[in-house]
Amino acid sequence: MYKKTENKGQDKAIFTPESLKEDDIRAVDAKTHAQEIAFSPMTFQAVRAMLELGILQLIEDAGDSGIKANQLAEKSGVSLYGINLLCEIALGMGVIKLSSDSTFESDERYVLGKTGWMLLEDDLTKANFWFTNDICYQGAWDLLASIKSGKPEGLKVFGDKWTTIYEALSSLPERAKKSWFDFDHFYSDIAFPDALPIVFAKKPAHLVDIGGNTAKWAISCCKYDPDVHVTIMDLPGQTSVAEKNAEAAGFAKRISTQAGNILDQSDLLPAGADAVWMSQFLDCFSLHQITKIAKKIYACVDNKCSVYVLEPLWDKQRFMASSYSLQATSLYFTCMANGNSKMYRYGELVQAIEESGLKLKTAHHNLGSNNYTLLEFSK
């Protein structure tokens, strides 16, 4: 909960390193915020219910005139008890408000609040919300165990066959799979238009995309440059999906794949790369593993090869909401993804990569609306 501090004139929604040192919230507001945390699992599910039952949408559709509880019950098919229960907590959360002309309980009309609008319409919020619900919520109970063990203990909600979520992606239930990819693509894809001119300023003929996933970046490259060939290196489940998507996009001859595990020393990188690309990939590994991956790349490329790392860094965000979203995403990595990685700060990520011998040449910040950073390294 971020407020404006009038005596300083600084918008608390704006992220600055100094904002992490301040604790100027009033005690009464801090207590309210603490209650929001204490009840957050249940309030999250209350919002989910209002979304899935169509209640929030009905309130939005009613516009400024608002809608009564009995009308909501009639239109949604939810009992009046259920409507009152959910709307009362939604009022407490600021998700909905009472219309300005509401006077008595019998005449109360609900209107959508700004927070409710964000839940319904804001792409960042929607991606985060359904990712949390469909991927993280049940497994979050095991966050404590994951921190103790260094393993994604929450992943067992999807089965006990896998050690990381990446092995499980192709086998996830369809709704969970959609939420995972919607979340993943929402963050990285928005930065692609800004990243493409930077990468292709040097006209790489062969680009190796490590962790290429569904081939979104590879296809974007082929559309941007008619001469580039892209080789995707990823786990077998992902490369099979990438091959299908590349063929469907008409780039089967210009996009090839190599299945392998980047951490396995026997799985070598494709040879002859003019550029190596990793988009939202290194945050899937611990700092020690990042250095190991960078050393592998260092050994396989020449001095002319550029190594690009595209990442959302939580200390390079413009808004507190974005920084908080990335800090919260680290919890997903701990309890669901792999147990040992997180969203990184600028300095710690650069240091881990440079320990391999690669050196940072350029850092491009604020790419796309999600404030991505594109780091360029070379030998």
Phi, psi and omega in degrees: 000116185246129181244167175268133179261106189295324184289340178257340179068021183251131180286120183289349176283344180274133181272130169219152176304327181293332182295338179282349180262349185272147174217057186262015176291142178293149182301321181293325177286325177297322179293320176298315180298321179296324178292324177300321177291316184299323183258008190301323178300321181282323179291327175301314181291331176295317177295318178302315180298318180293328178286312185286334177274355179080011185291315179297321179296320178297322179292320177296316181298333181288342177068205185291338180287337176080180182214141181279160181300317181293330176290321176298318180298316182295315185284330183268339185079010178266145180298155178300324175303311181297319178298311181298318180302308184289321181290327179293317178288329177294325173297316180298328180274352183079012179289322175233165178227167171274142178297154186296337181261011176290130182241305180247162181306322182289343182249011181293133176235136181265137174234157182285132174275172180297323178294320177298321178299318179299318180295328181273324194240336185281125186296320179299312182296317181296316179298316180293318186295309184286332172296315178298316183292311190273337182251315194258333197301307183293320181288343182297337177303331183264017178301315179301313180297324180293319178297322180289320186266339185074019179233154181282078186297334180287345183297340183295347177295340177258002180127169184247022183274342192240153176261339175223161182289338183294326175292335186268348190307313184291346183253001181293153172306149188303318181295316179295319179298316179298316181295323179295311182289326175299318179295310183298313184286329180301317183287307188282320187298327183296333181274348185303314181302327178281331183280326185303311180299328180291312182294319186268007172298333180263005177051057177294132178277328181230116179246130177259120182257102181273124185077041187290347172058242186267011177077017179301312180292316181301317179294320177299320179296315181294327176288327183282319183236120185286352185250347187287146170245134182243132173248122179265128173247122181199179178293155186306319180298323181284322181294327179294322176292318180299320180298317179296318181291322178296318179294317180297329180275355179086018183241028182300328181278343183250353176238118176243166182231155174222110180284137179174172179249117185300335180275349179275119184297337180280345178267099184278155177286152173303140184278161171074033181280133170272336178210143174245134185236133174224110181252119179047047185246315186290339176290354177275005185225158175288165179300321178298317179292325177299316177298320179298317178296316180296323177295323178295318178294316180304320183286342187253355183242161177262182186291342182272348184281132175263137180248117184252135177235118178253118184216147167273114183260128191290340178265009176240025179268158178272323186247148178299324180300320180290316179298316179298319179300320180289319177299320179291326178298331176301328179294324175299315179301323183289309189266343184238321192275301185210346176088353187217009180239179181194178171277130192260162168276161181304307187296317184290326179289314179299317180298317181297322180287318183291341176294347178278344187111339174292146181237138180290127178260314184214145174235119178255114181259164173064040174278131179071173182289347180262012174055055175283159174243131176251115180258134178245122179243160171206170178289000000 
